[in-house]
Amino acid sequence: MEYRQRLDGMEKRFEELTAQMADPEFISNADTYRKTAKTRNDLEEVVNKYRDWKKAHADLEGARQMMGESDPELRAMAQEDITRLEPELELIEQRIKLLLLPKDPNDDRNIVLEIRAGTGGDEATLFAAEMFRLYSRFAENEHLRVEITSSSESSVGGLKEVIALVSGEKVYSKLKYESGVHRVQRVPQTETQGRIHTSAITVAVLPEADEVEIKLEAKDVRVDTFCSSGPGGQSVNTTYSAIRLTHLPTGLVVSCQDEKSQIKNRAKAERVLRSRLYELELEKQQSLIGAERRSMVGSGDRSEKIRTYNFPQNRVTDHRIGLTLHQLDLVMEGRLNPLIDALTTHFQTERLKQQDAA
């Protein structure tokens, strides 16, 4: 197998880190221990898979040697093992290749999730609210935290827009393929003749930027305060706790009115603003990448229609990979994993093809 020398080095490093973490003196330094634990965790899956490969490879070699035995029963047993182990070994090798691909540097980040109603009027706002519920359910299942920074309700109880911070383990890696236009096909509650309508919303998933990476200069940011609107009680609606930040060099505007505290609202707004500025930097970098590479790894362009939710047929279709599932009812309850896993595998495979062709 390719990469054996590299994998041997990774396994050795994994064992060294495991030994370090068992040392009581090492454990006493919390910062060093945390960094070491992260490095070890990053190595664990590929090392375990490499160990699976070594065992399967040894078993296969043993079975091949048994084919030279004179006993026909032993040869038959050996042939069964060979038939089972050869495809198993191939699958393990493929998985190891995927694990060795360069990691997306944003995968470990928290995100800013933005959902906006598009074409379809009131029906689009209702679907935006349902999609926010979907992502909130998914976050709950994955033990992630969701904090709303701002939202705007429609007259029918839907959402014209909602922006939220989602934090936890590897949030961006789980939701990064959700950016784009989501289309819904169903009979609206207000439709008396049973006609199916098509509406759309846009979803944006932005990796949250660290303060060190995107530094907000006071001279570049105008801060406005105003009274919060909507639900929240008297204290929220009558005090100037809501914050609007305007980034003067880019014209980006972010507001937050979810908290009663002006300080908390400002902190949340700054997190969103940093993430949007970080996204602008990422877009500049991506513009330098060739169109062919962008098409292979996915541009994340929000103008692309990525998915259709057809309620009458209980069907959800992801247009990027041609995947159709007849379990829309489960997906709307936050069970996104079948879609996320399929998308991750698809785009990893495309990157692997590109790497092999290079």
C-alpha positions as CSV (number, residue, x, y, z in Angstrom):
1,M,0.0,0.0,0.0
2,E,1.0,3.6,-0.7
3,Y,1.8,5.9,2.3
4,R,3.0,3.1,4.6
5,Q,6.0,5.1,5.7
6,R,3.9,8.1,6.5
7,L,1.3,5.9,8.3
8,D,4.0,4.2,10.3
9,G,5.2,7.7,11.4
10,M,1.7,8.7,12.3
11,E,1.2,5.6,14.4
12,K,4.4,6.1,16.2
13,R,3.4,9.7,17.0
14,F,0.0,8.6,18.2
15,E,1.6,6.2,20.6
16,E,4.0,8.9,21.9
17,L,1.1,11.3,22.5
18,T,-0.9,8.5,24.3
19,A,2.0,7.8,26.6
20,Q,2.5,11.6,27.3
21,M,-1.2,12.0,28.3
22,A,-0.9,9.2,30.8
23,D,1.9,11.0,32.7
24,P,0.6,12.8,35.8
25,E,3.1,15.6,35.5
26,F,2.0,16.3,31.9
27,I,-1.7,16.3,32.9
28,S,-1.1,19.1,35.4
29,N,-0.5,21.6,32.5
30,A,-4.0,22.1,31.2
31,D,-3.1,24.1,28.1
32,T,-0.5,21.7,26.9
33,Y,-2.7,18.7,27.7
34,R,-5.6,20.2,25.7
35,K,-3.4,20.8,22.6
36,T,-1.8,17.3,22.9
37,A,-5.3,15.7,23.2
38,K,-6.5,17.5,20.1
39,T,-3.4,16.4,18.1
40,R,-3.9,12.8,19.3
41,N,-7.6,12.9,18.4
42,D,-6.8,14.2,14.9
43,L,-4.6,11.1,14.4
44,E,-6.8,8.5,16.1
45,E,-9.2,7.6,13.2
46,V,-6.5,7.2,10.6
47,V,-4.2,5.2,13.0
48,N,-7.1,2.9,13.9
49,K,-7.9,2.4,10.3
50,Y,-4.2,1.7,9.5
51,R,-4.2,-1.0,12.2
52,D,-7.3,-2.5,10.7
53,W,-5.5,-2.6,7.4
54,K,-2.4,-4.3,8.9
55,K,-4.5,-7.0,10.5
56,A,-6.5,-7.7,7.4
57,H,-3.3,-7.6,5.3
58,A,-1.7,-10.2,7.6
59,D,-4.8,-12.4,7.5
60,L,-4.9,-12.2,3.7
61,E,-1.2,-13.2,3.4
62,G,-1.8,-16.1,5.8
63,A,-4.8,-17.3,3.7
64,R,-2.8,-17.1,0.5
65,Q,0.0,-19.2,2.1
66,M,-2.6,-21.8,3.1
67,M,-3.6,-22.2,-0.6
68,G,-0.4,-24.3,-0.9
69,E,-1.6,-26.9,1.6
70,S,-2.4,-30.4,0.4
71,D,-5.6,-30.7,2.5
72,P,-8.6,-29.6,0.3
73,E,-10.6,-28.5,3.3
74,L,-7.9,-26.1,4.4
75,R,-7.6,-24.7,0.8
76,A,-11.4,-24.2,0.7
77,M,-11.3,-22.3,4.0
78,A,-8.3,-20.2,2.7
79,Q,-10.2,-19.4,-0.4
80,E,-13.2,-18.2,1.6
81,D,-10.9,-15.9,3.6
82,I,-9.3,-14.5,0.5
83,T,-12.7,-13.9,-1.1
84,R,-13.8,-12.0,2.0
85,L,-10.5,-10.1,2.8
86,E,-9.6,-8.8,-0.7
87,P,-12.6,-6.4,-1.0
88,E,-12.4,-5.6,2.7
89,L,-8.8,-4.5,2.3
90,E,-9.7,-2.4,-0.7
91,L,-12.3,-0.6,1.2
92,I,-10.0,0.1,4.1
93,E,-7.3,1.4,1.7
94,Q,-9.9,3.8,0.1
95,R,-10.9,5.1,3.5
96,I,-7.3,5.7,4.6
97,K,-6.7,7.7,1.4
98,L,-9.7,9.9,2.2
99,L,-8.5,10.3,5.8
100,L,-5.1,11.4,4.5
101,L,-6.5,14.2,2.4
102,P,-5.6,17.7,3.6
103,K,-8.2,18.8,6.2
104,D,-10.4,21.8,5.6
105,P,-8.9,24.4,8.0
106,N,-12.4,25.6,8.9
107,D,-13.8,22.2,9.9
108,D,-13.3,22.6,13.6
109,R,-14.9,26.1,13.7
110,N,-18.3,27.2,15.1
111,I,-20.6,28.8,12.5
112,V,-22.9,31.7,11.9
113,L,-26.1,30.3,10.4
114,E,-28.2,32.7,8.3
115,I,-31.6,31.7,6.8
116,R,-33.6,34.1,4.6
117,A,-37.0,33.7,2.9
118,G,-36.8,34.1,-0.9
119,T,-39.4,33.7,-3.6
120,G,-42.8,32.5,-2.4
121,G,-44.1,35.3,-0.1
122,D,-45.6,34.0,3.2
123,E,-45.1,30.4,2.3
124,A,-41.3,31.0,2.0
125,T,-41.3,32.6,5.5
126,L,-43.1,29.6,6.9
127,F,-40.5,27.2,5.3
128,A,-37.7,29.4,6.6
129,A,-39.1,28.9,10.1
130,E,-39.4,25.1,9.5
131,M,-35.8,24.9,8.3
132,F,-34.5,26.8,11.3
133,R,-36.4,24.3,13.5
134,L,-34.8,21.5,11.4
135,Y,-31.3,22.8,12.1
136,S,-32.1,23.4,15.8
137,R,-33.3,19.8,16.1
138,F,-30.1,18.6,14.3
139,A,-28.0,20.7,16.7
140,E,-29.8,19.2,19.7
141,N,-29.1,15.7,18.4
142,E,-25.5,16.5,17.9
143,H,-25.1,18.3,21.3
144,L,-24.5,21.7,19.6
145,R,-25.6,25.0,21.0
146,V,-27.7,27.5,19.1
147,E,-27.9,31.2,20.0
148,I,-30.2,33.5,18.0
149,T,-28.6,36.9,17.3
150,S,-31.5,38.4,15.3
151,S,-34.8,37.4,13.7
152,S,-37.6,39.0,11.8
153,E,-41.1,37.4,11.8
154,S,-43.7,37.5,9.1
155,S,-47.4,38.3,9.6
156,V,-48.2,34.6,9.3
157,G,-45.8,33.5,12.0
158,G,-42.9,32.6,9.7
159,L,-39.4,34.0,9.5
160,K,-38.3,36.6,7.0
161,E,-34.8,36.1,8.3
162,V,-33.0,34.5,11.2
163,I,-29.3,34.6,12.2
164,A,-27.9,32.3,14.8
165,L,-24.5,31.3,16.2
166,V,-24.0,27.5,16.4
167,S,-21.2,26.2,18.6
168,G,-19.8,22.8,19.5
169,E,-17.6,20.1,18.1
170,K,-16.7,20.4,14.4
171,V,-19.8,22.4,13.6
172,Y,-18.6,23.7,10.2
173,S,-17.6,20.2,9.0
174,K,-21.2,19.0,9.7
175,L,-23.1,21.9,8.1
176,K,-20.8,23.5,5.5
177,Y,-22.6,21.8,2.6
178,E,-26.0,23.4,3.6
179,S,-25.2,26.8,2.0
180,G,-27.4,27.5,-1.0
181,V,-30.9,27.8,-2.2
182,H,-33.4,25.3,-0.7
183,R,-36.6,24.8,-2.7
184,V,-39.9,23.6,-1.2
185,Q,-42.8,22.1,-3.2
186,R,-46.2,21.7,-1.3
187,V,-49.8,22.8,-1.0
188,P,-49.8,25.9,1.2
189,Q,-52.4,26.0,4.0
190,T,-53.9,29.1,2.4
191,E,-54.4,27.3,-0.9
192,T,-58.1,26.3,-1.3
193,Q,-57.8,24.4,-4.6
194,G,-55.0,22.0,-3.6
195,R,-52.4,23.4,-6.0
196,I,-48.7,22.7,-5.3
197,H,-46.7,25.9,-4.9
198,T,-42.9,26.3,-5.2
199,S,-41.1,28.6,-2.8
200,A,-37.4,29.0,-1.9
201,I,-35.2,30.2,0.9
202,T,-31.4,30.8,1.1
203,V,-29.1,29.3,3.8
204,A,-25.7,30.6,4.5
205,V,-23.2,28.8,6.8
206,L,-20.2,31.0,7.7
207,P,-17.2,29.7,9.6
208,E,-16.8,31.8,12.8
209,A,-13.6,33.8,12.8
210,D,-11.3,34.2,15.7
211,E,-10.6,37.6,17.1
212,V,-7.0,37.3,16.3
213,E,-7.7,36.6,12.6
214,I,-10.2,39.4,12.1
215,K,-9.5,42.4,14.3
216,L,-12.2,45.0,14.4
217,E,-10.7,48.5,14.7
218,A,-12.9,50.9,16.6
219,K,-12.4,53.6,13.9
220,D,-13.9,51.2,11.3
221,V,-17.1,50.3,13.2
222,R,-20.0,52.6,13.8
223,V,-22.1,51.5,16.8
224,D,-25.8,52.4,17.0
225,T,-28.2,51.4,19.8
226,F,-32.0,51.1,19.6
227,C,-35.0,49.6,21.3
228,S,-35.6,45.9,20.6
229,S,-38.8,45.0,18.8
230,G,-40.8,41.8,18.9
231,P,-41.2,39.3,21.8
232,G,-39.1,39.6,24.9
233,G,-41.0,41.4,27.5
234,Q,-41.2,45.0,28.6
235,S,-37.6,45.4,29.7
236,V,-36.4,44.3,26.2
237,N,-38.7,46.5,24.3
238,T,-38.2,49.7,26.3
239,T,-34.4,49.9,26.8
240,Y,-31.8,50.6,24.3
241,S,-30.3,47.1,24.5
242,A,-30.3,46.3,20.7
243,I,-27.0,46.9,18.8
244,R,-26.4,47.7,15.2
245,L,-22.8,47.6,14.0
246,T,-21.8,49.1,10.6
247,H,-18.3,48.2,9.2
248,L,-17.4,51.4,7.4
249,P,-14.8,50.1,5.0
250,T,-17.1,47.4,3.6
251,G,-20.6,48.7,4.4
252,L,-21.5,45.4,6.2
253,V,-24.3,45.9,8.8
254,V,-25.0,43.5,11.6
255,S,-27.6,43.9,14.4
256,C,-28.4,41.9,17.5
257,Q,-31.4,42.3,19.8
258,D,-31.9,38.9,21.3
259,E,-30.4,39.6,24.7
260,K,-31.6,42.1,27.3
261,S,-28.0,43.2,27.9
262,Q,-26.4,45.7,25.5
263,I,-23.0,44.2,26.2
264,K,-24.1,40.7,25.3
265,N,-25.8,41.9,22.1
266,R,-22.7,43.7,21.1
267,A,-20.5,40.6,21.7
268,K,-22.8,38.5,19.5
269,A,-23.0,41.1,16.8
270,E,-19.2,41.4,16.7
271,R,-18.9,37.6,16.3
272,V,-21.3,37.7,13.3
273,L,-19.5,40.7,11.8
274,R,-16.1,39.0,12.1
275,S,-17.4,35.9,10.4
276,R,-18.8,37.9,7.5
277,L,-15.5,39.7,7.1
278,Y,-13.8,36.3,7.2
279,E,-16.1,35.0,4.5
280,L,-15.2,38.0,2.3
281,E,-11.5,37.0,2.7
282,L,-12.3,33.4,1.8
283,E,-14.2,34.6,-1.3
284,K,-11.1,36.6,-2.4
285,Q,-9.0,33.5,-2.0
286,Q,-11.5,31.3,-3.9
287,S,-11.5,33.7,-6.8
288,L,-7.9,32.9,-7.3
289,I,-8.8,29.2,-7.7
290,G,-9.5,27.9,-11.2
291,A,-13.1,27.3,-12.3
292,E,-12.4,23.6,-12.8
293,R,-11.2,23.1,-9.3
294,R,-14.1,25.1,-7.9
295,S,-16.6,22.9,-9.7
296,M,-15.0,19.7,-8.4
297,V,-14.8,20.7,-4.7
298,G,-17.9,22.8,-4.6
299,S,-18.0,26.6,-4.5
300,G,-20.6,26.9,-1.8
301,D,-22.2,29.6,-4.0
302,R,-25.5,30.6,-2.4
303,S,-27.1,31.3,-5.8
304,E,-27.0,27.5,-6.6
305,K,-30.2,25.5,-6.0
306,I,-28.9,22.7,-3.9
307,R,-31.9,20.8,-2.6
308,T,-35.7,20.3,-3.2
309,Y,-38.1,19.3,-0.5
310,N,-41.3,17.8,-2.0
311,F,-43.9,17.3,0.7
312,P,-46.6,15.5,-1.3
313,Q,-44.1,12.8,-2.2
314,N,-42.3,12.8,1.1
315,R,-39.2,13.3,-1.0
316,V,-35.9,15.3,-0.6
317,T,-33.5,15.6,-3.4
318,D,-29.9,16.9,-3.3
319,H,-29.2,18.2,-6.8
320,R,-25.4,18.3,-6.4
321,I,-25.0,14.6,-6.0
322,G,-28.3,13.3,-7.5
323,L,-29.4,11.8,-4.1
324,T,-33.1,11.3,-3.5
325,L,-34.5,10.1,-0.2
326,H,-38.2,9.3,0.4
327,Q,-38.0,10.3,4.1
328,L,-38.6,14.0,4.1
329,D,-40.6,13.6,7.4
330,L,-37.5,12.4,9.2
331,V,-35.3,15.0,7.6
332,M,-37.6,17.8,8.8
333,E,-37.2,16.4,12.3
334,G,-33.4,17.2,12.1
335,R,-32.2,13.8,10.9
336,L,-29.8,15.2,8.4
337,N,-27.0,12.7,8.8
338,P,-27.8,10.6,5.7
339,L,-27.6,13.7,3.5
340,I,-24.5,15.1,5.3
341,D,-22.7,11.7,5.1
342,A,-23.4,11.3,1.4
343,L,-22.3,14.9,0.6
344,T,-19.1,14.5,2.6
345,T,-18.2,11.2,0.9
346,H,-19.0,12.7,-2.5
347,F,-16.8,15.8,-2.2
348,Q,-14.0,13.8,-0.5
349,T,-14.0,11.4,-3.4
350,E,-13.9,14.3,-5.9
351,R,-10.9,15.7,-4.1
352,L,-9.2,12.3,-4.1
353,K,-9.7,12.0,-7.9
354,Q,-8.2,15.4,-8.3
355,Q,-5.2,14.5,-6.1
356,D,-4.6,11.3,-8.0
357,A,-4.8,13.1,-11.3
358,A,-2.3,15.8,-10.2
